[in-house]
Amino acid sequence: MQLSTLIVSIALASCAQACYFNVKSSTVGTFSAQHSEPSDHGGAPQTMTGGKGSCSFTANVADGCVVTVIKESGCGSLTFTRVGNN
């Protein structure tokens, strides 16, 4: 890898935050979800979508990887457990 490519890759990685979750649905079980956002998005709403099988959801993701479900279909109750971030 050329040095210039490496520097650009590092710069891009430092400009984003990724949040990784295990999502537990009372109807379809546990599955993974993730969301990447700019490190500084000025408080603008960030949206994550995901699902498994008959379950789908849309959620807001706030600073610190805090999830608020906006809409779900076929999921029953949803629980988000953060399993990592960078």
N, CA, C and O atoms as a CHARMM CRD file, in Angstrom:
* protein
*
  344
    1    1 MET  N      0.84800  -1.16800   0.00000 PROA 1      0.00000
    2    1 MET  CA     0.00000   0.00000   0.00000 PROA 1      0.00000
    3    1 MET  C      0.89700   1.23500   0.00000 PROA 1      0.00000
    4    1 MET  O      1.85800   1.31000   0.76500 PROA 1      0.00000
    5    2 GLN  N      0.58500   2.18200  -0.84300 PROA 2      0.00000
    6    2 GLN  CA     1.36100   3.40500  -0.88500 PROA 2      0.00000
    7    2 GLN  C      1.06700   4.24700   0.34900 PROA 2      0.00000
    8    2 GLN  O     -0.02400   4.18900   0.91700 PROA 2      0.00000
    9    3 LEU  N      2.06000   5.02800   0.74800 PROA 3      0.00000
   10    3 LEU  CA     1.91400   5.85900   1.93300 PROA 3      0.00000
   11    3 LEU  C      0.73500   6.82100   1.80300 PROA 3      0.00000
   12    3 LEU  O      0.00700   7.02300   2.77500 PROA 3      0.00000
   13    4 SER  N      0.53100   7.41500   0.63300 PROA 4      0.00000
   14    4 SER  CA    -0.57300   8.36900   0.46400 PROA 4      0.00000
   15    4 SER  C     -1.92800   7.68900   0.63800 PROA 4      0.00000
   16    4 SER  O     -2.84500   8.28200   1.20500 PROA 4      0.00000
   17    5 THR  N     -2.06500   6.46100   0.16000 PROA 5      0.00000
   18    5 THR  CA    -3.31100   5.71100   0.32700 PROA 5      0.00000
   19    5 THR  C     -3.54000   5.39200   1.79800 PROA 5      0.00000
   20    5 THR  O     -4.66700   5.47500   2.28500 PROA 5      0.00000
   21    6 LEU  N     -2.48300   5.03100   2.50000 PROA 6      0.00000
   22    6 LEU  CA    -2.57600   4.72300   3.92100 PROA 6      0.00000
   23    6 LEU  C     -3.00600   5.95600   4.70700 PROA 6      0.00000
   24    6 LEU  O     -3.85200   5.85600   5.59500 PROA 6      0.00000
   25    7 ILE  N     -2.43900   7.10300   4.39500 PROA 7      0.00000
   26    7 ILE  CA    -2.78700   8.33700   5.10100 PROA 7      0.00000
   27    7 ILE  C     -4.25200   8.69500   4.87200 PROA 7      0.00000
   28    7 ILE  O     -4.94400   9.08600   5.81300 PROA 7      0.00000
   29    8 VAL  N     -4.73000   8.56800   3.64600 PROA 8      0.00000
   30    8 VAL  CA    -6.13700   8.85100   3.34800 PROA 8      0.00000
   31    8 VAL  C     -7.04000   7.88000   4.10400 PROA 8      0.00000
   32    8 VAL  O     -8.06300   8.29400   4.65000 PROA 8      0.00000
   33    9 SER  N     -6.68400   6.61200   4.14700 PROA 9      0.00000
   34    9 SER  CA    -7.48600   5.61200   4.86300 PROA 9      0.00000
   35    9 SER  C     -7.57500   5.93500   6.34300 PROA 9      0.00000
   36    9 SER  O     -8.64600   5.83000   6.94000 PROA 9      0.00000
   37   10 ILE  N     -6.46400   6.32500   6.93600 PROA 10     0.00000
   38   10 ILE  CA    -6.45300   6.67400   8.35900 PROA 10     0.00000
   39   10 ILE  C     -7.29800   7.92000   8.60200 PROA 10     0.00000
   40   10 ILE  O     -8.04900   7.97900   9.57600 PROA 10     0.00000
   41   11 ALA  N     -7.18100   8.90700   7.73200 PROA 11     0.00000
   42   11 ALA  CA    -7.95600  10.14100   7.88400 PROA 11     0.00000
   43   11 ALA  C     -9.44900   9.86400   7.79500 PROA 11     0.00000
   44   11 ALA  O    -10.22000  10.40400   8.58800 PROA 11     0.00000
   45   12 LEU  N     -9.86800   9.04400   6.85700 PROA 12     0.00000
   46   12 LEU  CA   -11.28900   8.71800   6.72000 PROA 12     0.00000
   47   12 LEU  C    -11.79100   7.94900   7.92900 PROA 12     0.00000
   48   12 LEU  O    -12.90300   8.19100   8.39900 PROA 12     0.00000
   49   13 ALA  N    -10.99200   7.03300   8.43300 PROA 13     0.00000
   50   13 ALA  CA   -11.40000   6.24700   9.59600 PROA 13     0.00000
   51   13 ALA  C    -11.56800   7.13000  10.82100 PROA 13     0.00000
   52   13 ALA  O    -12.44300   6.87500  11.64900 PROA 13     0.00000
   53   14 SER  N    -10.74500   8.16200  10.95000 PROA 14     0.00000
   54   14 SER  CA   -10.84300   9.03000  12.11800 PROA 14     0.00000
   55   14 SER  C    -12.02200   9.99700  12.01400 PROA 14     0.00000
   56   14 SER  O    -12.36700  10.64000  13.00500 PROA 14     0.00000
   57   15 CYS  N    -12.64100  10.11400  10.85300 PROA 15     0.00000
   58   15 CYS  CA   -13.76100  11.03600  10.64300 PROA 15     0.00000
   59   15 CYS  C    -15.11000  10.35900  10.84000 PROA 15     0.00000
   60   15 CYS  O    -16.14400  11.00500  10.67400 PROA 15     0.00000
   61   16 ALA  N    -15.12800   9.08300  11.18800 PROA 16     0.00000
   62   16 ALA  CA   -16.38700   8.36700  11.34700 PROA 16     0.00000
   63   16 ALA  C    -16.36200   7.54900  12.62800 PROA 16     0.00000
   64   16 ALA  O    -15.30900   7.10900  13.08900 PROA 16     0.00000
   65   17 GLN  N    -17.53900   7.35800  13.18500 PROA 17     0.00000
   66   17 GLN  CA   -17.69700   6.49600  14.34000 PROA 17     0.00000
   67   17 GLN  C    -18.65000   5.38700  13.93800 PROA 17     0.00000
   68   17 GLN  O    -19.69500   5.64700  13.34200 PROA 17     0.00000
   69   18 ALA  N    -18.30000   4.17200  14.25600 PROA 18     0.00000
   70   18 ALA  CA   -19.18500   3.04800  13.97600 PROA 18     0.00000
   71   18 ALA  C    -19.68900   2.47700  15.29300 PROA 18     0.00000
   72   18 ALA  O    -18.93700   2.36400  16.26100 PROA 18     0.00000
   73   19 CYS  N    -20.95900   2.12200  15.32200 PROA 19     0.00000
   74   19 CYS  CA   -21.58100   1.50300  16.48500 PROA 19     0.00000
   75   19 CYS  C    -22.05300   0.11400  16.06500 PROA 19     0.00000
   76   19 CYS  O    -22.71800  -0.03600  15.03900 PROA 19     0.00000
   77   20 TYR  N    -21.71400  -0.88700  16.84900 PROA 20     0.00000
   78   20 TYR  CA   -22.07900  -2.27000  16.55000 PROA 20     0.00000
   79   20 TYR  C    -23.00200  -2.77700  17.65000 PROA 20     0.00000
   80   20 TYR  O    -22.74600  -2.56500  18.83600 PROA 20     0.00000
   81   21 PHE  N    -24.08600  -3.45500  17.24300 PROA 21     0.00000
   82   21 PHE  CA   -25.09300  -3.91300  18.19300 PROA 21     0.00000
   83   21 PHE  C    -25.46700  -5.37300  17.96100 PROA 21     0.00000
   84   21 PHE  O    -25.40200  -5.87100  16.83800 PROA 21     0.00000
   85   22 ASN  N    -25.86100  -6.05300  19.04100 PROA 22     0.00000
   86   22 ASN  CA   -26.67000  -7.25600  18.95000 PROA 22     0.00000
   87   22 ASN  C    -28.09100  -6.78100  19.20900 PROA 22     0.00000
   88   22 ASN  O    -28.35100  -6.07700  20.18500 PROA 22     0.00000
   89   23 VAL  N    -29.00300  -7.16700  18.33600 PROA 23     0.00000
   90   23 VAL  CA   -30.40200  -6.76600  18.46400 PROA 23     0.00000
   91   23 VAL  C    -31.20000  -8.01300  18.80700 PROA 23     0.00000
   92   23 VAL  O    -31.14600  -9.01000  18.08700 PROA 23     0.00000
   93   24 LYS  N    -31.94200  -7.95600  19.90900 PROA 24     0.00000
   94   24 LYS  CA   -32.77700  -9.09100  20.30100 PROA 24     0.00000
   95   24 LYS  C    -34.23500  -8.73200  20.04300 PROA 24     0.00000
   96   24 LYS  O    -34.76700  -7.76800  20.59300 PROA 24     0.00000
   97   25 SER  N    -34.86300  -9.53700  19.19200 PROA 25     0.00000
   98   25 SER  CA   -36.27600  -9.38500  18.86600 PROA 25     0.00000
   99   25 SER  C    -37.04700 -10.51100  19.54300 PROA 25     0.00000
  100   25 SER  O    -36.60300 -11.65900  19.54900 PROA 25     0.00000
  101   26 SER  N    -38.20000 -10.17800  20.11300 PROA 26     0.00000
  102   26 SER  CA   -38.99900 -11.22000  20.76800 PROA 26     0.00000
  103   26 SER  C    -39.63400 -12.17700  19.76600 PROA 26     0.00000
  104   26 SER  O    -40.15400 -13.22000  20.16100 PROA 26     0.00000
  105   27 THR  N    -39.60100 -11.83800  18.46200 PROA 27     0.00000
  106   27 THR  CA   -40.22300 -12.71200  17.46500 PROA 27     0.00000
  107   27 THR  C    -39.22800 -13.48900  16.61300 PROA 27     0.00000
  108   27 THR  O    -39.52100 -14.61900  16.22300 PROA 27     0.00000
  109   28 VAL  N    -38.05700 -12.92100  16.31200 PROA 28     0.00000
  110   28 VAL  CA   -37.12300 -13.60800  15.40200 PROA 28     0.00000
  111   28 VAL  C    -35.76600 -13.91600  16.03000 PROA 28     0.00000
  112   28 VAL  O    -34.89000 -14.46100  15.35800 PROA 28     0.00000
  113   29 GLY  N    -35.57700 -13.58000  17.29600 PROA 29     0.00000
  114   29 GLY  CA   -34.30900 -13.88400  17.95500 PROA 29     0.00000
  115   29 GLY  C    -33.28500 -12.76300  17.81700 PROA 29     0.00000
  116   29 GLY  O    -33.63800 -11.60300  17.60400 PROA 29     0.00000
  117   30 THR  N    -32.01300 -13.13000  17.94300 PROA 30     0.00000
  118   30 THR  CA   -30.92300 -12.15600  17.97400 PROA 30     0.00000
  119   30 THR  C    -30.22900 -12.05700  16.62400 PROA 30     0.00000
  120   30 THR  O    -29.98900 -13.06400  15.95800 PROA 30     0.00000
  121   31 PHE  N    -29.90900 -10.82300  16.23000 PROA 31     0.00000
  122   31 PHE  CA   -29.16600 -10.58100  14.99500 PROA 31     0.00000
  123   31 PHE  C    -28.28400  -9.35700  15.19200 PROA 31     0.00000
  124   31 PHE  O    -28.42800  -8.63100  16.17600 PROA 31     0.00000
  125   32 SER  N    -27.37900  -9.13400  14.26200 PROA 32     0.00000
  126   32 SER  CA   -26.43000  -8.02200  14.35300 PROA 32     0.00000
  127   32 SER  C    -26.91400  -6.81900  13.56400 PROA 32     0.00000
  128   32 SER  O    -27.63300  -6.95400  12.57400 PROA 32     0.00000
  129   33 ALA  N    -26.50600  -5.63300  14.02100 PROA 33     0.00000
  130   33 ALA  CA   -26.76500  -4.38700  13.29700 PROA 33     0.00000
  131   33 ALA  C    -25.59900  -3.44900  13.55200 PROA 33     0.00000
  132   33 ALA  O    -24.93400  -3.54200  14.58400 PROA 33     0.00000
  133   34 GLN  N    -25.35300  -2.55500  12.62100 PROA 34     0.00000
  134   34 GLN  CA   -24.30100  -1.56200  12.81700 PROA 34     0.00000
  135   34 GLN  C    -24.68400  -0.25900  12.14500 PROA 34     0.00000
  136   34 GLN  O    -25.52400  -0.21900  11.24600 PROA 34     0.00000
  137   35 HSD  N    -24.04800   0.80100  12.60400 PROA 35     0.00000
  138   35 HSD  CA   -24.30200   2.12800  12.04500 PROA 35     0.00000
  139   35 HSD  C    -23.00300   2.91200  12.06900 PROA 35     0.00000
  140   35 HSD  O    -22.30500   2.93300  13.08200 PROA 35     0.00000
  141   36 SER  N    -22.68000   3.55200  10.96700 PROA 36     0.00000
  142   36 SER  CA   -21.52200   4.44200  10.90000 PROA 36     0.00000
  143   36 SER  C    -22.02400   5.86400  10.71200 PROA 36     0.00000
  144   36 SER  O    -22.97400   6.10900   9.96800 PROA 36     0.00000
  145   37 GLU  N    -21.37900   6.78600  11.38900 PROA 37     0.00000
  146   37 GLU  CA   -21.77400   8.18300  11.28700 PROA 37     0.00000
  147   37 GLU  C    -20.54100   9.06400  11.34500 PROA 37     0.00000
  148   37 GLU  O    -19.50100   8.65100  11.85800 PROA 37     0.00000
  149   38 PRO  N    -20.65200  10.27300  10.82100 PROA 38     0.00000
  150   38 PRO  CA   -19.53600  11.20400  10.97300 PROA 38     0.00000
  151   38 PRO  C    -19.30000  11.47000  12.45700 PROA 38     0.00000
  152   38 PRO  O    -20.25600  11.54100  13.22900 PROA 38     0.00000
  153   39 SER  N    -18.05100  11.61700  12.86200 PROA 39     0.00000
  154   39 SER  CA   -17.75400  11.88500  14.26900 PROA 39     0.00000
  155   39 SER  C    -18.41900  13.16400  14.75100 PROA 39     0.00000
  156   39 SER  O    -18.84100  13.23900  15.90500 PROA 39     0.00000
  157   40 ASP  N    -18.52100  14.15800  13.90400 PROA 40     0.00000
  158   40 ASP  CA   -19.16900  15.41200  14.27500 PROA 40     0.00000
  159   40 ASP  C    -20.23700  15.71800  13.23700 PROA 40     0.00000
  160   40 ASP  O    -19.94600  16.27100  12.17700 PROA 40     0.00000
  161   41 HSD  N    -21.47400  15.35500  13.54800 PROA 41     0.00000
  162   41 HSD  CA   -22.56800  15.58700  12.60900 PROA 41     0.00000
  163   41 HSD  C    -23.43600  16.75300  13.05400 PROA 41     0.00000
  164   41 HSD  O    -24.55000  16.92900  12.56000 PROA 41     0.00000
  165   42 GLY  N    -22.92600  17.54500  13.98500 PROA 42     0.00000
  166   42 GLY  CA   -23.61900  18.76100  14.39400 PROA 42     0.00000
  167   42 GLY  C    -24.99400  18.52100  14.98100 PROA 42     0.00000
  168   42 GLY  O    -25.85000  19.40400  14.91500 PROA 42     0.00000
  169   43 GLY  N    -25.22700  17.35600  15.55000 PROA 43     0.00000
  170   43 GLY  CA   -26.51900  17.05600  16.14600 PROA 43     0.00000
  171   43 GLY  C    -27.59200  16.64200  15.15900 PROA 43     0.00000
  172   43 GLY  O    -28.73800  16.42100  15.55000 PROA 43     0.00000
  173   44 ALA  N    -27.24000  16.53300  13.87900 PROA 44     0.00000
  174   44 ALA  CA   -28.22200  16.11400  12.87300 PROA 44     0.00000
  175   44 ALA  C    -28.68000  14.68800  13.16300 PROA 44     0.00000
  176   44 ALA  O    -27.87400  13.85300  13.57400 PROA 44     0.00000
  177   45 PRO  N    -29.95800  14.40100  12.95400 PROA 45     0.00000
  178   45 PRO  CA   -30.45200  13.04100  13.20100 PROA 45     0.00000
  179   45 PRO  C    -29.71500  12.01200  12.33500 PROA 45     0.00000
  180   45 PRO  O    -29.47000  12.24200  11.15100 PROA 45     0.00000
  181   46 GLN  N    -29.37300  10.89800  12.93700 PROA 46     0.00000
  182   46 GLN  CA   -28.74000   9.78400  12.24100 PROA 46     0.00000
  183   46 GLN  C    -29.70800   8.61200  12.30400 PROA 46     0.00000
  184   46 GLN  O    -30.25000   8.31200  13.36800 PROA 46     0.00000
  185   47 THR  N    -29.93000   7.94800  11.17900 PROA 47     0.00000
  186   47 THR  CA   -30.91500   6.87200  11.11000 PROA 47     0.00000
  187   47 THR  C    -30.24600   5.55000  10.77700 PROA 47     0.00000
  188   47 THR  O    -29.34800   5.48500   9.93700 PROA 47     0.00000
  189   48 MET  N    -30.69700   4.49400  11.44900 PROA 48     0.00000
  190   48 MET  CA   -30.22600   3.13700  11.18800 PROA 48     0.00000
  191   48 MET  C    -31.44700   2.29500  10.84000 PROA 48     0.00000
  192   48 MET  O    -32.48700   2.40400  11.48800 PROA 48     0.00000
  193   49 THR  N    -31.31700   1.45800   9.81800 PROA 49     0.00000
  194   49 THR  CA   -32.36800   0.50200   9.48600 PROA 49     0.00000
  195   49 THR  C    -31.76900  -0.89500   9.52600 PROA 49     0.00000
  196   49 THR  O    -30.56800  -1.07100   9.32000 PROA 49     0.00000
  197   50 GLY  N    -32.60400  -1.87700   9.78900 PROA 50     0.00000
  198   50 GLY  CA   -32.11700  -3.24900   9.80500 PROA 50     0.00000
  199   50 GLY  C    -33.25700  -4.21400  10.01100 PROA 50     0.00000
  200   50 GLY  O    -34.42600  -3.83000  10.04500 PROA 50     0.00000
  201   51 GLY  N    -32.89800  -5.47200  10.14700 PROA 51     0.00000
  202   51 GLY  CA   -33.90300  -6.47900  10.39500 PROA 51     0.00000
  203   51 GLY  C    -33.40700  -7.87400  10.08500 PROA 51     0.00000
  204   51 GLY  O    -32.27400  -8.08600   9.65400 PROA 51     0.00000
  205   52 LYS  N    -34.30200  -8.81100  10.32300 PROA 52     0.00000
  206   52 LYS  CA   -34.02600 -10.22600  10.05500 PROA 52     0.00000
  207   52 LYS  C    -35.36900 -10.89600   9.79400 PROA 52     0.00000
  208   52 LYS  O    -36.30700 -10.76000  10.57900 PROA 52     0.00000
  209   53 GLY  N    -35.44900 -11.61600   8.68700 PROA 53     0.00000
  210   53 GLY  CA   -36.69100 -12.31400   8.36100 PROA 53     0.00000
  211   53 GLY  C    -37.86500 -11.35600   8.28500 PROA 53     0.00000
  212   53 GLY  O    -37.83400 -10.38100   7.53400 PROA 53     0.00000
  213   54 SER  N    -38.90900 -11.63800   9.07000 PROA 54     0.00000
  214   54 SER  CA   -40.12300 -10.81700   9.04000 PROA 54     0.00000
  215   54 SER  C    -40.02500  -9.56500   9.90500 PROA 54     0.00000
  216   54 SER  O    -40.97400  -8.78300   9.96800 PROA 54     0.00000
  217   55 CYS  N    -38.89900  -9.36700  10.56500 PROA 55     0.00000
  218   55 CYS  CA   -38.69400  -8.21400  11.45400 PROA 55     0.00000
  219   55 CYS  C    -37.88700  -7.13800  10.73500 PROA 55     0.00000
  220   55 CYS  O    -36.83100  -7.42200  10.17000 PROA 55     0.00000
  221   56 SER  N    -38.38300  -5.90600  10.75700 PROA 56     0.00000
  222   56 SER  CA   -37.60500  -4.77600  10.23700 PROA 56     0.00000
  223   56 SER  C    -37.81400  -3.58500  11.16300 PROA 56     0.00000
  224   56 SER  O    -38.86400  -3.44800  11.79200 PROA 56     0.00000
  225   57 PHE  N    -36.79800  -2.72500  11.23800 PROA 57     0.00000
  226   57 PHE  CA   -36.90100  -1.56500  12.11700 PROA 57     0.00000
  227   57 PHE  C    -36.18700  -0.36400  11.51300 PROA 57     0.00000
  228   57 PHE  O    -35.31800  -0.49500  10.65100 PROA 57     0.00000
  229   58 THR  N    -36.58000   0.80300  11.99000 PROA 58     0.00000
  230   58 THR  CA   -35.89700   2.06300  11.72200 PROA 58     0.00000
  231   58 THR  C    -35.68500   2.71600  13.07800 PROA 58     0.00000
  232   58 THR  O    -36.60000   2.76600  13.89900 PROA 58     0.00000
  233   59 ALA  N    -34.47800   3.21600  13.31200 PROA 59     0.00000
  234   59 ALA  CA   -34.15900   3.81500  14.60800 PROA 59     0.00000
  235   59 ALA  C    -33.26400   5.03200  14.43200 PROA 59     0.00000
  236   59 ALA  O    -32.51000   5.12700  13.46400 PROA 59     0.00000
  237   60 ASN  N    -33.35600   5.96500  15.38000 PROA 60     0.00000
  238   60 ASN  CA   -32.41200   7.06800  15.45600 PROA 60     0.00000
  239   60 ASN  C    -31.22700   6.61900  16.29500 PROA 60     0.00000
  240   60 ASN  O    -31.38900   5.89500  17.27700 PROA 60     0.00000
  241   61 VAL  N    -30.03200   7.05400  15.90100 PROA 61     0.00000
  242   61 VAL  CA   -28.82100   6.76500  16.66700 PROA 61     0.00000
  243   61 VAL  C    -28.21700   8.10200  17.07400 PROA 61     0.00000
  244   61 VAL  O    -27.80800   8.89100  16.22300 PROA 61     0.00000
  245   62 ALA  N    -28.16100   8.35200  18.38200 PROA 62     0.00000
  246   62 ALA  CA   -27.61800   9.59900  18.90800 PROA 62     0.00000
  247   62 ALA  C    -26.14200   9.41600  19.25200 PROA 62     0.00000
  248   62 ALA  O    -25.61800   8.30200  19.23700 PROA 62     0.00000
  249   63 ASP  N    -25.48100  10.53600  19.56200 PROA 63     0.00000
  250   63 ASP  CA   -24.08600  10.47100  19.99900 PROA 63     0.00000
  251   63 ASP  C    -23.95400   9.44600  21.11500 PROA 63     0.00000
  252   63 ASP  O    -24.83400   9.33000  21.96800 PROA 63     0.00000
  253   64 GLY  N    -22.86300   8.71100  21.10700 PROA 64     0.00000
  254   64 GLY  CA   -22.64600   7.68200  22.10800 PROA 64     0.00000
  255   64 GLY  C    -23.35200   6.38400  21.79300 PROA 64     0.00000
  256   64 GLY  O    -23.45400   5.51300  22.65700 PROA 64     0.00000
  257   65 CYS  N    -23.84500   6.23300  20.56400 PROA 65     0.00000
  258   65 CYS  CA   -24.50000   5.00200  20.10500 PROA 65     0.00000
  259   65 CYS  C    -25.79800   4.70700  20.85900 PROA 65     0.00000
  260   65 CYS  O    -26.12800   3.54500  21.09800 PROA 65     0.00000
  261   66 VAL  N    -26.52800   5.74800  21.23000 PROA 66     0.00000
  262   66 VAL  CA   -27.80700   5.58500  21.91200 PROA 66     0.00000
  263   66 VAL  C    -28.89800   5.40700  20.85700 PROA 66     0.00000
  264   66 VAL  O    -29.04200   6.23800  19.96000 PROA 66     0.00000
  265   67 VAL  N    -29.66800   4.31600  20.96900 PROA 67     0.00000
  266   67 VAL  CA   -30.66900   3.94800  19.95900 PROA 67     0.00000
  267   67 VAL  C    -32.07600   4.23500  20.46600 PROA 67     0.00000
  268   67 VAL  O    -32.42400   3.89400  21.59600 PROA 67     0.00000
  269   68 THR  N    -32.88700   4.87200  19.60600 PROA 68     0.00000
  270   68 THR  CA   -34.30600   5.06300  19.86700 PROA 68     0.00000
  271   68 THR  C    -35.07100   4.54600  18.65100 PROA 68     0.00000
  272   68 THR  O    -34.91900   5.07200  17.54900 PROA 68     0.00000
  273   69 VAL  N    -35.89300   3.51400  18.85100 PROA 69     0.00000
  274   69 VAL  CA   -36.65400   2.92700  17.74700 PROA 69     0.00000
  275   69 VAL  C    -37.75900   3.88700  17.32800 PROA 69     0.00000
  276   69 VAL  O    -38.52600   4.37700  18.15700 PROA 69     0.00000
  277   70 ILE  N    -37.82600   4.14800  16.02000 PROA 70     0.00000
  278   70 ILE  CA   -38.86600   5.00800  15.45100 PROA 70     0.00000
  279   70 ILE  C    -40.03400   4.15500  14.97100 PROA 70     0.00000
  280   70 ILE  O    -41.19700   4.48300  15.20400 PROA 70     0.00000
  281   71 LYS  N    -39.70500   3.05200  14.29500 PROA 71     0.00000
  282   71 LYS  CA   -40.73000   2.20200  13.69100 PROA 71     0.00000
  283   71 LYS  C    -40.20700   0.77300  13.64400 PROA 71     0.00000
  284   71 LYS  O    -39.02600   0.54400  13.38400 PROA 71     0.00000
  285   72 GLU  N    -41.08900  -0.18400  13.89500 PROA 72     0.00000
  286   72 GLU  CA   -40.73700  -1.59600  13.73100 PROA 72     0.00000
  287   72 GLU  C    -41.92500  -2.32600  13.14100 PROA 72     0.00000
  288   72 GLU  O    -43.07600  -1.91700  13.29400 PROA 72     0.00000
  289   73 SER  N    -41.61400  -3.41600  12.46400 PROA 73     0.00000
  290   73 SER  CA   -42.66300  -4.24100  11.88200 PROA 73     0.00000
  291   73 SER  C    -42.28600  -5.70100  12.06200 PROA 73     0.00000
  292   73 SER  O    -41.24800  -6.14300  11.57000 PROA 73     0.00000
  293   74 GLY  N    -43.11800  -6.44400  12.75700 PROA 74     0.00000
  294   74 GLY  CA   -42.90200  -7.86900  12.93100 PROA 74     0.00000
  295   74 GLY  C    -41.80800  -8.23600  13.91400 PROA 74     0.00000
  296   74 GLY  O    -41.37900  -9.38900  13.95000 PROA 74     0.00000
  297   75 CYS  N    -41.34100  -7.27700  14.72100 PROA 75     0.00000
  298   75 CYS  CA   -40.21900  -7.53600  15.63700 PROA 75     0.00000
  299   75 CYS  C    -40.65200  -7.82400  17.06200 PROA 75     0.00000
  300   75 CYS  O    -39.87300  -8.38400  17.83300 PROA 75     0.00000
  301   76 GLY  N    -41.87800  -7.45700  17.43600 PROA 76     0.00000
  302   76 GLY  CA   -42.25400  -7.53900  18.84200 PROA 76     0.00000
  303   76 GLY  C    -41.45000  -6.51100  19.61700 PROA 76     0.00000
  304   76 GLY  O    -41.32800  -5.36400  19.18700 PROA 76     0.00000
  305   77 SER  N    -40.90100  -6.91300  20.75600 PROA 77     0.00000
  306   77 SER  CA   -40.05400  -5.98100  21.50100 PROA 77     0.00000
  307   77 SER  C    -38.61100  -6.10800  21.01900 PROA 77     0.00000
  308   77 SER  O    -38.14900  -7.20000  20.69000 PROA 77     0.00000
  309   78 LEU  N    -37.90900  -4.97900  20.98200 PROA 78     0.00000
  310   78 LEU  CA   -36.51600  -4.93900  20.53400 PROA 78     0.00000
  311   78 LEU  C    -35.62500  -4.44800  21.66200 PROA 78     0.00000
  312   78 LEU  O    -35.96000  -3.49500  22.36600 PROA 78     0.00000
  313   79 THR  N    -34.48300  -5.11300  21.82600 PROA 79     0.00000
  314   79 THR  CA   -33.46900  -4.69500  22.78300 PROA 79     0.00000
  315   79 THR  C    -32.14400  -4.59300  22.05500 PROA 79     0.00000
  316   79 THR  O    -31.71400  -5.55200  21.41300 PROA 79     0.00000
  317   80 PHE  N    -31.48500  -3.43400  22.14500 PROA 80     0.00000
  318   80 PHE  CA   -30.19400  -3.20500  21.49500 PROA 80     0.00000
  319   80 PHE  C    -29.09800  -3.26200  22.54600 PROA 80     0.00000
  320   80 PHE  O    -29.14400  -2.54200  23.54300 PROA 80     0.00000
  321   81 THR  N    -28.11000  -4.12300  22.31900 PROA 81     0.00000
  322   81 THR  CA   -26.95000  -4.21100  23.19600 PROA 81     0.00000
  323   81 THR  C    -25.72100  -3.83300  22.39600 PROA 81     0.00000
  324   81 THR  O    -25.38800  -4.49100  21.41100 PROA 81     0.00000
  325   82 ARG  N    -25.04200  -2.77100  22.81600 PROA 82     0.00000
  326   82 ARG  CA   -23.84200  -2.34400  22.09200 PROA 82     0.00000
  327   82 ARG  C    -22.72200  -3.33200  22.36500 PROA 82     0.00000
  328   82 ARG  O    -22.39800  -3.62200  23.51700 PROA 82     0.00000
  329   83 VAL  N    -22.13300  -3.84700  21.29200 PROA 83     0.00000
  330   83 VAL  CA   -21.05200  -4.82700  21.41900 PROA 83     0.00000
  331   83 VAL  C    -19.71700  -4.26000  20.96200 PROA 83     0.00000
  332   83 VAL  O    -18.70100  -4.95200  21.00100 PROA 83     0.00000
  333   84 GLY  N    -19.71500  -3.00800  20.53200 PROA 84     0.00000
  334   84 GLY  CA   -18.45400  -2.38700  20.14400 PROA 84     0.00000
  335   84 GLY  C    -18.67200  -1.09100  19.41100 PROA 84     0.00000
  336   84 GLY  O    -19.77800  -0.77300  18.97400 PROA 84     0.00000
  337   85 ASN  N    -17.59500  -0.35400  19.28700 PROA 85     0.00000
  338   85 ASN  CA   -17.58500   0.86800  18.48900 PROA 85     0.00000
  339   85 ASN  C    -16.13400   1.19100  18.16200 PROA 85     0.00000
  340   85 ASN  O    -15.21200   0.62500  18.75000 PROA 85     0.00000
  341   86 ASN  N    -15.94400   2.09500  17.23000 PROA 86     0.00000
  342   86 ASN  CA   -14.59000   2.56100  16.92700 PROA 86     0.00000
  343   86 ASN  C    -14.62900   4.02500  16.59800 PROA 86     0.00000
  344   86 ASN  O    -13.59000   4.62100  16.31100 PROA 86     0.00000
